[in-house]
Amino acid sequence: MKRFNWRLWSGLLLTVVAFLSYFLFFAMYAVTRDVPWVSYALLLIAAVLLVTGWRRAPRKIVPSIVLLLGFIVIGAFTFLTTVFSKNLPGSLNAPAIGQKAPDFALRDTTGRTVALSSLLNESNGVLLIFYRGYW
């Protein structure tokens, strides 16, 4: 009597679920969009299930195909999330390197409004750090 190789098939199912869940659910939230740690954890568990299911299989043809499909999905997810997360839209109004920054005013940590022009009048220069964040 053949035994069902649940590790192999659940590993393949988990890779598909992890792949789809990132794009359908986890990409909506900054904590899982910037670094898809939940999806990577699910894919790691899926990879362990795939490999252990492949090792337990008495015949290796179908399990090898399933293992290959699972790792193709894992590779595609890793490629898509690393390559396409680096693309930022271009800005037509952004100052060029070396060009003077336009004047603006923001509140500091004490709640006082500070303008860039006032800082430039008080010192020799100002270091502006632009941080890409989702808040």
N, CA, C and O atoms as a GROMACS GRO file, in nm:
protein
  540
    1MET      N    1   0.083  -0.118   0.000
    1MET     CA    2   0.000   0.000   0.000
    1MET      C    3   0.089   0.125   0.000
    1MET      O    4   0.181   0.136   0.080
    2LYS      N    5   0.059   0.220  -0.091
    2LYS     CA    6   0.136   0.343  -0.101
    2LYS      C    7   0.094   0.441   0.008
    2LYS      O    8  -0.025   0.457   0.036
    3ARG      N    9   0.190   0.504   0.066
    3ARG     CA   10   0.160   0.608   0.165
    3ARG      C   11   0.164   0.744   0.098
    3ARG      O   12   0.248   0.770   0.012
    4PHE      N   13   0.073   0.829   0.137
    4PHE     CA   14   0.067   0.965   0.082
    4PHE      C   15   0.184   1.047   0.136
    4PHE      O   16   0.205   1.052   0.257
    5ASN      N   17   0.257   1.110   0.050
    5ASN     CA   18   0.372   1.190   0.088
    5ASN      C   19   0.324   1.332   0.121
    5ASN      O   20   0.336   1.423   0.040
    6TRP      N   21   0.269   1.349   0.242
    6TRP     CA   22   0.210   1.477   0.279
    6TRP      C   23   0.312   1.588   0.290
    6TRP      O   24   0.279   1.704   0.266
    7ARG      N   25   0.435   1.558   0.327
    7ARG     CA   26   0.538   1.662   0.339
    7ARG      C   27   0.568   1.727   0.204
    7ARG      O   28   0.580   1.849   0.194
    8LEU      N   29   0.581   1.645   0.104
    8LEU     CA   30   0.612   1.696  -0.029
    8LEU      C   31   0.500   1.785  -0.082
    8LEU      O   32   0.525   1.897  -0.128
    9TRP      N   33   0.377   1.736  -0.075
    9TRP     CA   34   0.265   1.810  -0.132
    9TRP      C   35   0.228   1.931  -0.047
    9TRP      O   36   0.186   2.033  -0.102
   10SER      N   37   0.241   1.922   0.084
   10SER     CA   38   0.214   2.040   0.166
   10SER      C   39   0.324   2.145   0.148
   10SER      O   40   0.297   2.265   0.159
   11GLY      N   41   0.445   2.102   0.121
   11GLY     CA   42   0.552   2.197   0.090
   11GLY      C   43   0.525   2.273  -0.037
   11GLY      O   44   0.546   2.394  -0.043
   12LEU      N   45   0.476   2.202  -0.140
   12LEU     CA   46   0.442   2.270  -0.265
   12LEU      C   47   0.324   2.365  -0.244
   12LEU      O   48   0.325   2.477  -0.296
   13LEU      N   49   0.225   2.322  -0.170
   13LEU     CA   50   0.109   2.407  -0.143
   13LEU      C   51   0.151   2.530  -0.063
   13LEU      O   52   0.103   2.640  -0.089
   14LEU      N   53   0.238   2.512   0.034
   14LEU     CA   54   0.283   2.624   0.116
   14LEU      C   55   0.365   2.724   0.034
   14LEU      O   56   0.357   2.844   0.060
   15THR      N   57   0.443   2.679  -0.064
   15THR     CA   58   0.516   2.773  -0.149
   15THR      C   59   0.420   2.859  -0.230
   15THR      O   60   0.441   2.980  -0.244
   16VAL      N   61   0.316   2.798  -0.282
   16VAL     CA   62   0.218   2.875  -0.360
   16VAL      C   63   0.142   2.972  -0.270
   16VAL      O   64   0.119   3.086  -0.308
   17VAL      N   65   0.105   2.927  -0.150
   17VAL     CA   66   0.034   3.014  -0.056
   17VAL      C   67   0.122   3.131  -0.014
   17VAL      O   68   0.075   3.244  -0.010
   18ALA      N   69   0.248   3.106   0.016
   18ALA     CA   70   0.341   3.213   0.056
   18ALA      C   71   0.362   3.312  -0.058
   18ALA      O   72   0.368   3.432  -0.035
   19PHE      N   73   0.374   3.262  -0.180
   19PHE     CA   74   0.392   3.348  -0.296
   19PHE      C   75   0.272   3.439  -0.315
   19PHE      O   76   0.287   3.561  -0.328
   20LEU      N   77   0.154   3.381  -0.318
   20LEU     CA   78   0.032   3.459  -0.343
   20LEU      C   79  -0.005   3.549  -0.226
   20LEU      O   80  -0.052   3.661  -0.246
   21SER      N   81   0.017   3.502  -0.104
   21SER     CA   82  -0.023   3.582   0.013
   21SER      C   83   0.055   3.712   0.023
   21SER      O   84   0.002   3.812   0.073
   22TYR      N   85   0.179   3.713  -0.022
   22TYR     CA   86   0.255   3.838  -0.017
   22TYR      C   87   0.192   3.942  -0.108
   22TYR      O   88   0.168   4.055  -0.066
   23PHE      N   89   0.165   3.906  -0.230
   23PHE     CA   90   0.114   4.003  -0.326
   23PHE      C   91  -0.033   4.037  -0.301
   23PHE      O   92  -0.076   4.148  -0.334
   24LEU      N   93  -0.109   3.946  -0.244
   24LEU     CA   94  -0.251   3.972  -0.221
   24LEU      C   95  -0.279   4.031  -0.084
   24LEU      O   96  -0.382   4.097  -0.066
   25PHE      N   97  -0.191   4.009   0.014
   25PHE     CA   98  -0.219   4.054   0.150
   25PHE      C   99  -0.104   4.131   0.214
   25PHE      O  100  -0.120   4.246   0.254
   26PHE      N  101   0.013   4.068   0.225
   26PHE     CA  102   0.122   4.126   0.301
   26PHE      C  103   0.182   4.252   0.239
   26PHE      O  104   0.243   4.331   0.311
   27ALA      N  105   0.167   4.272   0.110
   27ALA     CA  106   0.223   4.391   0.046
   27ALA      C  107   0.146   4.518   0.083
   27ALA      O  108   0.192   4.628   0.055
   28MET      N  109   0.030   4.503   0.147
   28MET     CA  110  -0.048   4.619   0.186
   28MET      C  111   0.005   4.685   0.314
   28MET      O  112  -0.030   4.800   0.342
   29TYR      N  113   0.086   4.616   0.392
   29TYR     CA  114   0.132   4.666   0.520
   29TYR      C  115   0.283   4.687   0.518
   29TYR      O  116   0.358   4.602   0.470
   30ALA      N  117   0.326   4.802   0.571
   30ALA     CA  118   0.467   4.839   0.563
   30ALA      C  119   0.558   4.740   0.636
   30ALA      O  120   0.671   4.716   0.593
   31VAL      N  121   0.511   4.684   0.745
   31VAL     CA  122   0.595   4.595   0.825
   31VAL      C  123   0.628   4.466   0.750
   31VAL      O  124   0.730   4.404   0.777
   32THR      N  125   0.543   4.425   0.659
   32THR     CA  126   0.571   4.304   0.580
   32THR      C  127   0.598   4.334   0.434
   32THR      O  128   0.635   4.244   0.358
   33ARG      N  129   0.581   4.460   0.392
   33ARG     CA  130   0.608   4.495   0.253
   33ARG      C  131   0.755   4.524   0.231
   33ARG      O  132   0.815   4.476   0.135
   34ASP      N  133   0.815   4.602   0.321
   34ASP     CA  134   0.954   4.643   0.302
   34ASP      C  135   1.049   4.524   0.307
   34ASP      O  136   1.137   4.511   0.222
   35VAL      N  137   1.032   4.438   0.405
   35VAL     CA  138   1.107   4.314   0.415
   35VAL      C  139   1.004   4.203   0.433
   35VAL      O  140   0.943   4.194   0.540
   36PRO      N  141   0.984   4.121   0.333
   36PRO     CA  142   0.877   4.019   0.342
   36PRO      C  143   0.916   3.902   0.431
   36PRO      O  144   0.928   3.789   0.383
   37TRP      N  145   0.936   3.929   0.558
   37TRP     CA  146   0.985   3.829   0.652
   37TRP      C  147   0.887   3.716   0.676
   37TRP      O  148   0.928   3.602   0.696
   38VAL      N  149   0.757   3.745   0.673
   38VAL     CA  150   0.659   3.639   0.693
   38VAL      C  151   0.664   3.542   0.575
   38VAL      O  152   0.662   3.420   0.593
   39SER      N  153   0.669   3.597   0.455
   39SER     CA  154   0.674   3.512   0.336
   39SER      C  155   0.804   3.432   0.330
   39SER      O  156   0.803   3.316   0.290
   40TYR      N  157   0.915   3.495   0.368
   40TYR     CA  158   1.042   3.421   0.370
   40TYR      C  159   1.038   3.308   0.472
   40TYR      O  160   1.092   3.200   0.447
   41ALA      N  161   0.975   3.331   0.588
   41ALA     CA  162   0.964   3.226   0.689
   41ALA      C  163   0.877   3.111   0.637
   41ALA      O  164   0.911   2.994   0.656
   42LEU      N  165   0.766   3.144   0.572
   42LEU     CA  166   0.681   3.040   0.514
   42LEU      C  167   0.754   2.963   0.404
   42LEU      O  168   0.740   2.841   0.394
   43LEU      N  169   0.831   3.034   0.323
   43LEU     CA  170   0.905   2.966   0.216
   43LEU      C  171   1.017   2.879   0.272
   43LEU      O  172   1.048   2.775   0.214
   44LEU      N  173   1.076   2.919   0.382
   44LEU     CA  174   1.178   2.836   0.445
   44LEU      C  175   1.116   2.706   0.498
   44LEU      O  176   1.172   2.598   0.480
   45ILE      N  177   1.001   2.718   0.563
   45ILE     CA  178   0.931   2.598   0.611
   45ILE      C  179   0.891   2.510   0.493
   45ILE      O  180   0.903   2.388   0.499
   46ALA      N  181   0.844   2.573   0.385
   46ALA     CA  182   0.805   2.498   0.266
   46ALA      C  183   0.925   2.426   0.205
   46ALA      O  184   0.912   2.312   0.161
   47ALA      N  185   1.041   2.490   0.202
   47ALA     CA  186   1.161   2.427   0.147
   47ALA      C  187   1.202   2.305   0.230
   47ALA      O  188   1.242   2.203   0.175
   48VAL      N  189   1.191   2.317   0.362
   48VAL     CA  190   1.223   2.202   0.448
   48VAL      C  191   1.125   2.088   0.422
   48VAL      O  192   1.166   1.972   0.412
   49LEU      N  193   0.996   2.120   0.409
   49LEU     CA  194   0.897   2.017   0.379
   49LEU      C  195   0.922   1.952   0.244
   49LEU      O  196   0.909   1.831   0.229
   50LEU      N  197   0.956   2.033   0.144
   50LEU     CA  198   0.984   1.979   0.011
   50LEU      C  199   1.104   1.883   0.013
   50LEU      O  200   1.098   1.774  -0.044
   51VAL      N  201   1.210   1.924   0.078
   51VAL     CA  202   1.331   1.841   0.080
   51VAL      C  203   1.308   1.712   0.160
   51VAL      O  204   1.348   1.604   0.116
   52THR      N  205   1.244   1.723   0.276
   52THR     CA  206   1.220   1.602   0.354
   52THR      C  207   1.120   1.510   0.284
   52THR      O  208   1.132   1.388   0.291
   53GLY      N  209   1.022   1.568   0.216
   53GLY     CA  210   0.928   1.486   0.138
   53GLY      C  211   0.996   1.417   0.022
   53GLY      O  212   0.964   1.303  -0.010
   54TRP      N  213   1.089   1.485  -0.042
   54TRP     CA  214   1.163   1.426  -0.153
   54TRP      C  215   1.253   1.312  -0.103
   54TRP      O  216   1.264   1.207  -0.167
   55ARG      N  217   1.316   1.334   0.012
   55ARG     CA  218   1.405   1.231   0.067
   55ARG      C  219   1.330   1.106   0.109
   55ARG      O  220   1.384   0.996   0.101
   56ARG      N  221   1.205   1.119   0.155
   56ARG     CA  222   1.126   1.005   0.201
   56ARG      C  223   1.057   0.930   0.087
   56ARG      O  224   1.007   0.819   0.106
   57ALA      N  225   1.054   0.990  -0.030
   57ALA     CA  226   0.981   0.929  -0.142
   57ALA      C  227   1.055   0.805  -0.192
   57ALA      O  228   1.176   0.808  -0.211
   58PRO      N  229   0.981   0.693  -0.213
   58PRO     CA  230   1.046   0.571  -0.263
   58PRO      C  231   1.087   0.584  -0.409
   58PRO      O  232   1.192   0.534  -0.449
   59ARG      N  233   1.004   0.651  -0.488
   59ARG     CA  234   1.039   0.677  -0.628
   59ARG      C  235   1.066   0.826  -0.641
   59ARG      O  236   1.000   0.906  -0.575
   60LYS      N  237   1.160   0.863  -0.723
   60LYS     CA  238   1.207   1.001  -0.723
   60LYS      C  239   1.164   1.084  -0.843
   60LYS      O  240   1.200   1.201  -0.849
   61ILE      N  241   1.091   1.031  -0.938
   61ILE     CA  242   1.059   1.108  -1.059
   61ILE      C  243   0.959   1.220  -1.028
   61ILE      O  244   0.989   1.337  -1.048
   62VAL      N  245   0.840   1.184  -0.979
   62VAL     CA  246   0.738   1.284  -0.948
   62VAL      C  247   0.784   1.374  -0.833
   62VAL      O  248   0.767   1.496  -0.842
   63PRO      N  249   0.841   1.320  -0.726
   63PRO     CA  250   0.890   1.410  -0.619
   63PRO      C  251   0.998   1.507  -0.667
   63PRO      O  252   1.005   1.619  -0.617
   64SER      N  253   1.080   1.465  -0.760
   64SER     CA  254   1.182   1.556  -0.813
   64SER      C  255   1.118   1.670  -0.890
   64SER      O  256   1.164   1.784  -0.882
   65ILE      N  257   1.013   1.640  -0.965
   65ILE     CA  258   0.943   1.745  -1.040
   65ILE      C  259   0.875   1.842  -0.944
   65ILE      O  260   0.881   1.963  -0.962
   66VAL      N  261   0.811   1.787  -0.840
   66VAL     CA  262   0.746   1.872  -0.740
   66VAL      C  263   0.849   1.958  -0.667
   66VAL      O  264   0.826   2.076  -0.643
   67LEU      N  265   0.962   1.898  -0.631
   67LEU     CA  266   1.070   1.973  -0.566
   67LEU      C  267   1.120   2.086  -0.655
   67LEU      O  268   1.140   2.198  -0.608
   68LEU      N  269   1.140   2.056  -0.782
   68LEU     CA  270   1.185   2.158  -0.876
   68LEU      C  271   1.083   2.270  -0.891
   68LEU      O  272   1.121   2.387  -0.892
   69LEU      N  273   0.955   2.237  -0.901
   69LEU     CA  274   0.851   2.340  -0.911
   69LEU      C  275   0.849   2.428  -0.785
   69LEU      O  276   0.836   2.550  -0.794
   70GLY      N  277   0.861   2.365  -0.670
   70GLY     CA  278   0.864   2.442  -0.546
   70GLY      C  279   0.979   2.539  -0.539
   70GLY      O  280   0.963   2.654  -0.498
   71PHE      N  281   1.097   2.493  -0.580
   71PHE     CA  282   1.213   2.582  -0.575
   71PHE      C  283   1.210   2.688  -0.686
   71PHE      O  284   1.270   2.794  -0.670
   72ILE      N  285   1.142   2.661  -0.794
   72ILE     CA  286   1.121   2.765  -0.897
   72ILE      C  287   1.032   2.875  -0.840
   72ILE      O  288   1.059   2.993  -0.862
   73VAL      N  289   0.927   2.837  -0.769
   73VAL     CA  290   0.839   2.937  -0.707
   73VAL      C  291   0.915   3.018  -0.602
   73VAL      O  292   0.900   3.140  -0.594
   74ILE      N  293   0.997   2.951  -0.521
   74ILE     CA  294   1.077   3.021  -0.420
   74ILE      C  295   1.175   3.117  -0.487
   74ILE      O  296   1.190   3.231  -0.442
   75GLY      N  297   1.241   3.073  -0.592
   75GLY     CA  298   1.334   3.160  -0.664
   75GLY      C  299   1.264   3.277  -0.730
   75GLY      O  300   1.317   3.388  -0.729
   76ALA      N  301   1.148   3.254  -0.788
   76ALA     CA  302   1.073   3.362  -0.852
   76ALA      C  303   1.030   3.466  -0.749
   76ALA      O  304   1.037   3.586  -0.775
   77PHE      N  305   0.985   3.420  -0.633
   77PHE     CA  306   0.944   3.514  -0.528
   77PHE      C  307   1.063   3.597  -0.482
   77PHE      O  308   1.052   3.719  -0.468
   78THR      N  309   1.175   3.533  -0.457
   78THR     CA  310   1.294   3.605  -0.412
   78THR      C  311   1.340   3.706  -0.517
   78THR      O  312   1.375   3.819  -0.483
   79PHE      N  313   1.339   3.666  -0.642
   79PHE     CA  314   1.377   3.757  -0.751
   79PHE      C  315   1.282   3.875  -0.759
   79PHE      O  316   1.327   3.990  -0.766
   80LEU      N  317   1.153   3.849  -0.759
   80LEU     CA  318   1.055   3.957  -0.774
   80LEU      C  319   1.059   4.055  -0.657
   80LEU      O  320   1.050   4.176  -0.678
   81THR      N  321   1.073   4.005  -0.537
   81THR     CA  322   1.071   4.097  -0.422
   81THR      C  323   1.202   4.174  -0.406
   81THR      O  324   1.201   4.283  -0.350
   82THR      N  325   1.313   4.121  -0.452
   82THR     CA  326   1.438   4.196  -0.439
   82THR      C  327   1.460   4.291  -0.556
   82THR      O  328   1.507   4.402  -0.535
   83VAL      N  329   1.428   4.250  -0.675
   83VAL     CA  330   1.453   4.335  -0.792
   83VAL      C  331   1.352   4.448  -0.802
   83VAL      O  332   1.390   4.563  -0.822
   84PHE      N  333   1.224   4.417  -0.787
   84PHE     CA  334   1.122   4.519  -0.808
   84PHE      C  335   1.099   4.607  -0.687
   84PHE      O  336   1.030   4.708  -0.699
   85SER      N  337   1.152   4.573  -0.572
   85SER     CA  338   1.137   4.662  -0.456
   85SER      C  339   1.237   4.777  -0.462
   85SER      O  340   1.222   4.874  -0.388
   86LYS      N  341   1.336   4.768  -0.546
   86LYS     CA  342   1.437   4.873  -0.556
   86LYS      C  343   1.396   4.987  -0.649
   86LYS      O  344   1.458   5.093  -0.647
   87ASN      N  345   1.294   4.967  -0.729
   87ASN     CA  346   1.254   5.068  -0.825
   87ASN      C  347   1.172   5.178  -0.759
   87ASN      O  348   1.065   5.152  -0.704
   88LEU      N  349   1.224   5.299  -0.763
   88LEU     CA  350   1.152   5.414  -0.713
   88LEU      C  351   1.110   5.500  -0.831
   88LEU      O  352   1.184   5.511  -0.928
   89PRO      N  353   0.993   5.559  -0.823
   89PRO     CA  354   0.953   5.645  -0.934
   89PRO      C  355   1.041   5.769  -0.942
   89PRO      O  356   1.084   5.822  -0.839
   90GLY      N  357   1.068   5.813  -1.063
   90GLY     CA  358   1.149   5.932  -1.083
   90GLY      C  359   1.070   6.058  -1.051
   90GLY      O  360   0.948   6.059  -1.061
   91SER      N  361   1.140   6.162  -1.012
   91SER     CA  362   1.075   6.289  -0.980
   91SER      C  363   1.124   6.395  -1.077
   91SER      O  364   1.245   6.416  -1.092
   92LEU      N  365   1.032   6.460  -1.143
   92LEU     CA  366   1.068   6.562  -1.240
   92LEU      C  367   1.113   6.692  -1.173
   92LEU      O  368   1.190   6.768  -1.232
   93ASN      N  369   1.065   6.719  -1.051
   93ASN     CA  370   1.095   6.845  -0.984
   93ASN      C  371   1.207   6.834  -0.882
   93ASN      O  372   1.236   6.931  -0.812
   94ALA      N  373   1.271   6.720  -0.871
   94ALA     CA  374   1.378   6.703  -0.774
   94ALA      C  375   1.501   6.782  -0.817
   94ALA      O  376   1.535   6.785  -0.935
   95PRO      N  377   1.569   6.847  -0.720
   95PRO     CA  378   1.691   6.920  -0.756
   95PRO      C  379   1.802   6.822  -0.796
   95PRO      O  380   1.809   6.710  -0.746
   96ALA      N  381   1.886   6.867  -0.885
   96ALA     CA  382   1.999   6.786  -0.931
   96ALA      C  383   2.109   6.789  -0.825
   96ALA      O  384   2.107   6.871  -0.734
   97ILE      N  385   2.204   6.700  -0.839
   97ILE     CA  386   2.317   6.694  -0.746
   97ILE      C  387   2.397   6.824  -0.759
   97ILE      O  388   2.434   6.865  -0.869
   98GLY      N  389   2.423   6.887  -0.646
   98GLY     CA  390   2.498   7.012  -0.643
   98GLY      C  391   2.411   7.135  -0.655
   98GLY      O  392   2.458   7.245  -0.629
   99GLN      N  393   2.287   7.120  -0.692
   99GLN     CA  394   2.196   7.233  -0.705
   99GLN      C  395   2.144   7.272  -0.568
   99GLN      O  396   2.129   7.187  -0.480
  100LYS      N  397   2.116   7.401  -0.548
  100LYS     CA  398   2.066   7.449  -0.420
  100LYS      C  399   1.925   7.395  -0.396
  100LYS      O  400   1.840   7.397  -0.485
  101ALA      N  401   1.903   7.347  -0.274
  101ALA     CA  402   1.772   7.292  -0.239
  101ALA      C  403   1.671   7.405  -0.224
  101ALA      O  404   1.706   7.513  -0.177
  102PRO      N  405   1.546   7.382  -0.263
  102PRO     CA  406   1.444   7.486  -0.245
  102PRO      C  407   1.415   7.507  -0.096
  102PRO      O  408   1.429   7.416  -0.015
  103ASP      N  409   1.376   7.630  -0.062
  103ASP     CA  410   1.348   7.661   0.078
  103ASP      C  411   1.220   7.592   0.124
  103ASP      O  412   1.121   7.586   0.052
  104PHE      N  413   1.225   7.540   0.246
  104PHE     CA  414   1.107   7.477   0.306
  104PHE      C  415   1.117   7.492   0.457
  104PHE      O  416   1.223   7.523   0.511
  105ALA      N  417   1.006   7.470   0.524
  105ALA     CA  418   1.001   7.481   0.670
  105ALA      C  419   0.935   7.356   0.727
  105ALA      O  420   0.834   7.308   0.675
  106LEU      N  421   0.994   7.304   0.835
  106LEU     CA  422   0.941   7.187   0.905
  106LEU      C  423   0.953   7.210   1.054
  106LEU      O  424   1.027   7.297   1.099
  107ARG      N  425   0.880   7.131   1.129
  107ARG     CA  426   0.888   7.138   1.275
  107ARG      C  427   1.002   7.049   1.324
  107ARG      O  428   1.024   6.939   1.273
  108ASP      N  429   1.074   7.100   1.425
  108ASP     CA  430   1.179   7.018   1.484
  108ASP      C  431   1.122   6.933   1.597
  108ASP      O  432   1.000   6.928   1.615
  109THR      N  433   1.208   6.867   1.672
  109THR     CA  434   1.161   6.775   1.776
  109THR      C  435   1.093   6.847   1.893
  109THR      O  436   1.019   6.784   1.969
  110THR      N  437   1.117   6.977   1.907
  110THR     CA  438   1.053   7.053   2.015
  110THR      C  439   0.923   7.118   1.968
  110THR      O  440   0.854   7.182   2.048
  111GLY      N  441   0.888   7.104   1.841
  111GLY     CA  442   0.765   7.162   1.788
  111GLY      C  443   0.783   7.299   1.727
  111GLY      O  444   0.686   7.357   1.676
  112ARG      N  445   0.905   7.355   1.729
  112ARG     CA  446   0.934   7.486   1.672
  112ARG      C  447   0.952   7.473   1.522
  112ARG      O  448   1.019   7.380   1.476
  113THR      N  449   0.895   7.565   1.443
  113THR     CA  450   0.909   7.562   1.298
  113THR      C  451   1.044   7.619   1.259
  113THR      O  452   1.082   7.728   1.302
  114VAL      N  453   1.117   7.545   1.179
  114VAL     CA  454   1.252   7.584   1.135
  114VAL      C  455   1.254   7.584   0.983
  114VAL      O  456   1.211   7.487   0.920
  115ALA      N  457   1.303   7.692   0.925
  115ALA     CA  458   1.314   7.703   0.779
  115ALA      C  459   1.458   7.674   0.736
  115ALA      O  460   1.552   7.700   0.811
  116LEU      N  461   1.472   7.620   0.618
  116LEU     CA  462   1.605   7.590   0.565
  116LEU      C  463   1.686   7.718   0.548
  116LEU      O  464   1.807   7.720   0.576
  117SER      N  465   1.623   7.825   0.504
  117SER     CA  466   1.695   7.951   0.485
  117SER      C  467   1.752   8.005   0.616
  117SER      O  468   1.861   8.062   0.617
  118SER      N  469   1.678   7.988   0.727
  118SER     CA  470   1.730   8.037   0.856
  118SER      C  471   1.851   7.954   0.901
  118SER      O  472   1.945   8.008   0.959
  119LEU      N  473   1.848   7.824   0.874
  119LEU     CA  474   1.963   7.741   0.909
  119LEU      C  475   2.085   7.776   0.825
  119LEU      O  476   2.198   7.774   0.875
  120LEU      N  477   2.062   7.809   0.697
  120LEU     CA  478   2.175   7.846   0.610
  120LEU      C  479   2.234   7.980   0.652
  120LEU      O  480   2.355   8.001   0.637
  121ASN      N  481   2.153   8.071   0.703
  121ASN     CA  482   2.203   8.201   0.750
  121ASN      C  483   2.284   8.187   0.877
  121ASN      O  484   2.377   8.265   0.900
  122GLU      N  485   2.251   8.088   0.960
  122GLU     CA  486   2.318   8.070   1.088
  122GLU      C  487   2.448   7.990   1.079
  122GLU      O  488   2.534   8.002   1.167
  123SER      N  489   2.465   7.909   0.975
  123SER     CA  490   2.583   7.823   0.969
  123SER      C  491   2.639   7.820   0.827
  123SER      O  492   2.583   7.880   0.735
  124ASN      N  493   2.751   7.747   0.812
  124ASN     CA  494   2.816   7.736   0.682
  124ASN      C  495   2.744   7.641   0.587
  124ASN      O  496   2.757   7.653   0.465
  125GLY      N  497   2.670   7.548   0.642
  125GLY     CA  498   2.602   7.451   0.558
  125GLY      C  499   2.503   7.369   0.638
  125GLY      O  500   2.501   7.372   0.761
  126VAL      N  501   2.421   7.297   0.565
  126VAL     CA  502   2.320   7.212   0.626
  126VAL      C  503   2.324   7.078   0.556
  126VAL      O  504   2.330   7.071   0.434
  127LEU      N  505   2.322   6.973   0.633
  127LEU     CA  506   2.318   6.839   0.578
  127LEU      C  507   2.173   6.793   0.575
  127LEU      O  508   2.109   6.783   0.680
  128LEU      N  509   2.122   6.765   0.457
  128LEU     CA  510   1.986   6.715   0.441
  128LEU      C  511   1.991   6.566   0.416
  128LEU      O  512   2.061   6.518   0.327
  129ILE      N  513   1.917   6.492   0.496
  129ILE     CA  514   1.910   6.348   0.480
  129ILE      C  515   1.767   6.312   0.445
  129ILE      O  516   1.674   6.342   0.521
  130PHE      N  517   1.749   6.249   0.331
  130PHE     CA  518   1.616   6.208   0.287
  130PHE      C  519   1.604   6.058   0.309
  130PHE      O  520   1.683   5.979   0.257
  131TYR      N  521   1.505   6.022   0.388
  131TYR     CA  522   1.484   5.883   0.422
  131TYR      C  523   1.357   5.834   0.356
  131TYR      O  524   1.252   5.897   0.369
  132ARG      N  525   1.366   5.723   0.286
  132ARG     CA  526   1.249   5.664   0.225
  132ARG      C  527   1.179   5.578   0.330
  132ARG      O  528   1.233   5.477   0.374
  133GLY      N  529   1.062   5.619   0.367
  133GLY     CA  530   0.987   5.544   0.467
  133GLY      C  531   0.840   5.542   0.434
  133GLY      O  532   0.795   5.612   0.343
  134TYR      N  533   0.767   5.462   0.507
  134TYR     CA  534   0.623   5.450   0.487
  134TYR      C  535   0.554   5.485   0.617
  134TYR      O  536   0.508   5.397   0.689
  135TRP      N  537   0.545   5.611   0.647
  135TRP     CA  538   0.472   5.651   0.766
  135TRP      C  539   0.374   5.760   0.736
  135TRP      O  540   0.304   5.806   0.826
   0.00000   0.00000   0.00000
